[in-house]
Amino acid sequence: MDLTTILAVLGESWWREWWAWGMLAALMGILELIVPGYIFLGFSISATAMAGIFLIGEPVAGWLPEGLPALALVFAVLSIVAWVALRLMFRLPRGQVKTFDYDINE
């Protein structure tokens, strides 16, 4: 099965389907469990937001652009916003410094 056959089965605008963004969100969530660091979690949150937008339908998704590059830009902006929000939520309290009193190699 080649790429043109797969795209013909999925249709031309499969990236405007909620299930495609939901699958991406699940994949990014699994990657966050394997490689923690809040990066893939930001991607997962933004993919979930995109899935929610397309699941609600035309009243909300109607303002989104049609093409894949423009949707990728919206996804990237949502990812940056999610990543910044996660950084603000999980940072150390102001004025607190992380210090270590022992070395794990001793």
N, C-alpha and C positions, 0 to 999 in steps of 0.2 A: 504494500500500500504506500503510495507516494504522497507528498505534501499537497498536491493539487486535488487528489481524491479526498483527502481528509478535509480540506477547506470546502470542497463542494458539498460534503455531507453536513458539515457544521453550518454552512451558509456564510455569506460575505461579512455580516456584522455580528459575529459571535461574541465579540468583545463588548457588545452592548447588552449582553444577557447577564442576569443576576447570578446565575449558577457558575459562570466562568470566574467572576470576581470572588464568589464564595469559595471556589476550589483554590484560587490563589491565596485567599486569606487562611484557609486551612493548611496549605503547604507552608506558608510563612510562619504560622503558629508552630507547626512541627519543627521547622528549622530553628525557631527561637528556643525550643526545648533542647535541641541538640547543641546549638552554639549560642549560649546566653550572652546578652550584651545590650538588649533593648533595641537593636537595629532592626531585626526581623519582626519584632513586636510592633514597631511603628509601621512597617509595611503591612502587617496583618491588620492593624487597626484601620489603615486607610483603604485596604481592599475590602474590609467589612463595610466601611462607609460607602464605597462605590457599589457594593452589592445591595446595600439598603436603598441607595438612590434608584437603582434600576429595578428593584423589587417593588418600590412604591409606584413607579410607573411614570407616565407621561407628565403629570403635573409638576414633578420635581426633575425628572430626567430630561424633560423637553428643552431646558436651557443649556444642557451639555452639548458640546460640539459633536459632529458626526464621525470624524475620522479617528483612527487609532492613535496617530501622533498627538492629537489634541487631548484625547482621553488619557494618554500616558502623561502628559503635562499636568493635568488635573490630579492624577494619581500621585505624581511626584510632589506636587504642592501639598496635598493632604498628608503625604508621608513625612514631609519636613515638619509640618505643624504637629503631627502626632509625636514625632521624635523629640521636638523641643518641649512639648507638654510632658513627656515621660522624663526627660532630663530634669525639668523643674520639680516634678513630683518626687523623684527618687534621689535628689541631691542631699548632701550633708547639710544639717542645719547651719545657719549663718554663724561664722566664727568658730566652728568646730573643726578641728584638724584631726585627721586619722594618724595615730601614732602606734608603733609596735614596740613592746617591751622585751620581746624575745625573738629569737631566730628559730625557725622551724628545723633548721639543719643542725642545731646543737644537740 
